[in-house]
Amino acid sequence: MKIVPEAPRRGNFLVPGLLLLLALVLPAAGLVAQDAGPAAPEPPFRALFYVAAVNVVIWGGIFVYLVYLDRRLRAATKSTED
């Protein structure tokens, strides 16, 4: 069996070339907004508190469920070892 070495592969220069073209052409054509405009107003404190409370409840539920699954798995492996 004769092993033939593979020909060296050429890189794909199409994607970087297109990205460079877009980076040069779009700002020059004025198709990209240069100024983002005024900043969004800051949300009220109650809205941030609500988001934080929902986040804590969700992560707490995930933690409790994982502890439940851990205990159930340990009980199942313990019963199979007996």
C-alpha positions in Angstrom: 0.0 0.0 0.0 1.5 3.3 -1.1 0.8 6.4 1.0 0.5 9.5 -1.1 1.0 12.8 0.8 -1.9 15.3 0.6 -1.5 18.5 -1.3 -1.3 21.6 0.9 -4.7 23.2 1.3 -5.2 26.8 0.5 -6.8 29.1 3.0 -10.3 30.6 2.4 -9.7 34.3 1.9 -13.3 35.0 0.8 -14.8 35.8 4.2 -12.1 38.0 5.6 -12.0 39.8 2.2 -15.7 40.5 2.3 -15.5 41.7 5.9 -12.7 44.1 5.0 -14.7 45.3 2.0 -17.8 45.9 4.2 -15.7 47.7 6.9 -14.4 50.1 4.3 -17.4 50.6 2.1 -20.4 50.9 4.5 -19.1 53.8 6.6 -17.9 55.6 3.4 -21.4 55.2 1.9 -23.1 56.5 5.0 -25.0 53.3 5.5 -23.8 52.8 9.1 -25.1 55.2 11.8 -22.2 57.1 13.3 -24.1 58.5 16.3 -26.3 56.1 18.3 -28.4 59.0 19.6 -29.5 59.7 23.2 -29.1 57.1 25.8 -32.2 55.2 27.0 -33.7 56.5 30.3 -32.8 54.6 33.4 -35.6 52.3 34.6 -37.2 52.9 38.0 -35.8 51.2 41.1 -39.0 49.0 41.5 -38.5 47.5 38.1 -34.9 46.5 38.8 -36.0 45.1 42.2 -38.7 43.0 40.4 -36.2 41.6 37.9 -33.8 40.7 40.7 -36.6 39.0 42.8 -37.7 36.9 39.8 -34.1 36.0 39.1 -33.6 34.8 42.7 -36.8 32.8 42.7 -35.8 31.0 39.4 -32.3 30.2 40.6 -33.6 29.1 44.0 -36.0 26.7 42.2 -33.3 25.3 40.1 -31.1 24.7 43.2 -33.9 23.0 45.1 -34.7 20.8 42.1 -31.0 19.8 41.7 -30.8 18.9 45.4 -33.9 16.8 45.0 -32.5 15.0 42.0 -29.2 14.4 43.8 -31.0 12.8 46.8 -33.1 10.7 44.5 -30.1 9.5 42.5 -28.1 8.7 45.7 -31.1 6.7 47.0 -31.4 4.8 43.6 -27.7 3.9 43.6 -27.8 2.9 47.2 -30.7 0.5 46.6 -29.0 -1.1 43.7 -25.8 -1.7 45.7 -27.7 -3.6 48.4 
